[in-house]
Amino acid sequence: MSETTFDPAALRHLNEFFVGGSWIPAATDERAAVVNPSNEDVLAYVAEPSTRDVDLAVEAARRAFDDGPWPTMTVAARIAHVRRFTEALMKRSAEIGDAWGLECGPTAPFRDAINNLVAPTVYSDAFALAESLPEFERRDGFAGPVEIHREPYGVAVSILTYNGPMSYVGMKVLPALLTGNVVIVKLPVETRLTGQLFAEAAEEADLPPGVLSLLAADREASSYLVSHPGVDVVSFTGGTEVGSKVLHGTADRIVKTMLELGGKSAGIVAPDVSTEDLLPMVLPGLLPFQGQVCVALTRLLVPPARRDEIAGALAQVFGSLKIGDAMDPGTEFGPVAVARTRDRCEKFVADAVAEGATVVAGGKRPAHLDRGWYYEPTLLVDVDNGMQIAQEEVFGPVFTVLTYDDMDDAVKIANDSPYGLTGAIFTHDAELARNVGRRVRAGSFTRNSTGGVLGQPFGGYKRSGLGREMGLEGYLEWTQTKVMKIDTTANYLA
């Protein structure tokens, strides 16, 4: 059952790209199929960007930054332009949600939460920061008074991922634009239809020429864009392996690169929390978008005496979920976005079982669904933190329960990971939570909740990334600092 009035065939620019403020025909005849993960039906065929299309986008962006008014425009003027863009996006929120649901498989509650709660909140925060920051700051020191100016880098590439594109616009596109950069948005190939609607919103906003381009590019064109000599700053969200390649692509040119990468986050269950209290707090860190979120608590650390009780309760919830078409409003658990994710889940679980883990929920494709990229929500016990399943990111609905001896051991296990994106503790003791949170090596840490903290700087330690998004720190990532000494009335060398 699929409930939507969105018709991909009605999109007017399937064979064009939005580059520099206008639609241009694709440079080649190559087309890509957009496949519905809920049933494997082809939704549409969309033009595939080539390196020539990338060149055109960079050329338009360079002209806009080097010769156009955008970087020297007042902040108030930029805010007015960008606000029209976000208003055009929000006007299309329902349509964007349908397109995203059809091509990526998020269920209705997740789509609504991202598009109608998270996205507008992040947009509002970006505008508030732009309005509140002074044009420059005066400081005094040994050399006398100076001015600290924050200036844009130039041509920015914002690389979005498919698990919340509306919100990533607020995290990666708006701050870049508001600080005076011009932006090429590189959308994932999984959101080709969503990208068409983003481009329609940009067209309606009528930004100055060259300020914003959007390309849903594959690996070859994306790699070419990242390493393009006309690009000045890159921000990437995605897997750690690809993030490493992005960093290699920018290294020779010493281009600033921000990376929001993978996670293998630990949720520590303290002995003082009952299983009844735990479930509503921890499930939002496991099930949304079929586990395809970087902040998912894929390692749940529990007291040994509570393992079977907690794992059994989680397994009961997992087994009760209605799995099916993402566009069916009654569906509680949809497909994964791409076939390779299902294959990856199957391999990880098989390898974990071979290493000694036990499947207590899921672990297979649903028997009643013979089409679509479905994988049951899966829970493993008898997992040691040295196993592959506890060390590598699956980015799918595969979760593990591990045990700890005491809180020091829990912190040690949480930190025994190549990642450090986020973490959580479930306890009634705020002081315990604060103590543990200070010791866990992660970019964010919460008590009795999961994920990052909306509107505050978000990013990771170790292989989870470089830099921050959101908040003042994330906003300023898009600027470089210039010190100007203009007042020379004093002779400091006398």
C-alpha positions, 0 to 999 in steps of 0.5 A: 500500500502506497499513499502519496499524490506525488508523481515523479513523472510530473517533475519538469527537469529530470534531464536538466541540472540546476546550475548557478541559478538556472536549469541547464541540459545535461552534458551527456545522455547518461540516465540513472534509474530511481528505484523505490526501496519498498518494492524495487519499482523504477520511479523515474530516470534522471540525468546523471551529472558528468564532469562537464556538468561539475565544471559548469557549476564550479565556473558559475560559483567562481564568477559569483564569488570573485565578481558578484555581490554575494560575499560583500553583500550585507548580512541582512541582504543575504538573510533575506535571499536565503530566507526566501529559499527556506520558505520555498522549501517549507512550502514543499515540505509534504511533497519533499517528504513524499519524494524522499519516502519513495526513493529512500524508505523513511516512514511517515513519522520520521519524515514528518519529524525531520521535515517539520520539526528538525529542519525548521528549527535548524533553519531558525538557529542559522538565521538567529546566528547570522543576525546576532554576530557583529560585523567585526570584533575589536580586541586590545593587546600588546600590539594595540587595538585590532579588528577581527574579521570573519570572511567567507572561504569562497566556493563551498561544496556541501555534500549531503547524505540521504537520511535527512536532506531537509535538515542537512540544508540547515546544517550545511548549506544555510551557514555557508550561504549566510557567511558569504560563501557560494555553494554547490550542493552535492546530493547523494544519488539516493535523493535524486527526486528530492534534489529536483524539488530542492532545486525548484525551491532555489529557483523560486527564491531567485538567488543571485546568479551562481550562488547556489547549484545542486547536483545529485552526482555519483562517485566519479563526478563527486570525486571530481568535484571534491578535487576541483581546483576551483573549490575552496572549502568542503563539508561532507556527511557520510561514511568514514571510508568515503570521508577519508577519500574526500580528505585525500581529495582535498589534501594536496590543495590544503583545502579546509575539509569538514567531515561528519562521519560514522559512529559506533555509539554506546548507550550505558544502562545504569543499574538504577533504571528499570527496563520499563523506564528504559524502553521509551528512552532508548528505542528512539536511539535504535529504530528511526529510519531503520537504524540508518542514522550515524548517532544510533546507539548500536552498542547497548551496555548493560549490567550482566544480571540485567542482560537477558531481561533487557535484551528480551524486552527489546526483542519483543518490541523488535518482533512486534513492529509492522514492517512494510512499504514506507508510504503506508501510514501504518508501517512502523519499520520500512526498508533500508534505502539501498540494496547494498545496506541490506547485503551489508547487514546480512554479512555483518550478522553472519560474521558475528554469529560465526564469531560467537554472537547470538541472534535474539531478534531479527537477523533475516529478511521478512518472510512476507515481503519478497520485493523491496530491500527489507531487513528485520530489526536485529538484536545480538547478544553474546557480543564481545567488544573486540568483535567486528560487529562491535567495532565497525559501523553497519549503518543499518538495523543491527544492534548489540547488547554487551555487558560491563562489570562496573561503571569504570568498565562501561566507560572503558568499553564505550571508549574502546572504539575507533569512533567517537560521535555520541553516547548516552547514559540511562540513569536517574543520577545526574551526577553519575551521568555528568561524571561518565559523560566527561570521561566518554570520548565523544562529541556529544553525550546525553542522559536519558535521551539519544543523539546529538543536541539539536541546535548545538555544535555537533561532530565527533572525535577520532574517526567520527569526523573533523569540525562541527555543525550547528551552533556558533562553532558550526556556523563559524566553521564556514569563515576564516579569520582576518586580523586588521590593524588599522589604528596606528596612532600609537608607536609601540616600538618607541 
